[in-house]
């Protein structure tokens, strides 16, 4: 199995274009943390997104993070070969 020497990263480094969940706005929340893993194809397209952690579960942050990550394009990771 090849060893990854550079992980994939978003082509546009900012996540500021992601939507803020309506349920969170209605609840008066102004921030949250979501940790995701994005599986990226060799062409830089997202294939699958997994939510590993969501600080304020139940307000839609995880779902919005997945939608946002799936809309983006990425520089694919590189292996050592």
N, C-alpha and C positions, 0 to 999 in steps of 0.2 A: 504494500500500500504506500503511495507517495506521501511524503511529508509536506504539509502546507508551510510555505515560507512567507506568504503574504495573504492575509485574510481578505475576503471581499469587503468593499466599502462603498457607500453611496456616491454616485457621481456628483450630486449636489450635497455637500456636507451638512446642510441645515435641515432640521426636522420641523422648522417653524411653519411649514405649509400644511401640516397635519391638522385636521379638524379637531376642535375641542368638543367632547360629547355633550349633547343637549341635556342629558340627565344630570351631568356634573354641574353644568351652568345653573340648572334649576335648583340644585341642592346647595348652591353657593360655594362650591369648590373652585379653587383657582389654580391648582396644580396637582400633579400625581406623577408617580414613577412607574414605568412599564419596562420590563426587560424582555427582549424578544431575540429569537434566533431566526435568521433569514437564510434559507437554502437557496443558493444562486447558481444558475446554469453557467456554462462556459461563455455564453453570449451576454451575460450580465442581467438576465431576466430573473426575477424572483420566482421560485418554484413552490415554495412552502414557507409558512411563517408559524413559529411556535411561540406562545406566550409562556415565559418561565416565571415571571413575577408581576403582580399588579398591586400597587400600594392601596388603592381605593377600589376594591373589587365591587362590582355591581353598578357602576356608574358609566360603563361603556368605554373606559380607557383602553382595555385590552383589545376590544373589537376595532376601535378606531386605529390603534397602532398597527394591527394586522392589515386593515384596509390601506392605510398610508404606505406601509412597507411594500405591499403588493403593487402599488401604482408606480413605485420608483424604479429606476435602473441603477445598476451597480457595476463597479469595476470588478471583474471576476477575480477570485483568489488565484494564487500561483503555487505550484508545487516545486520541489527541488529538482525535478528532471527537465 
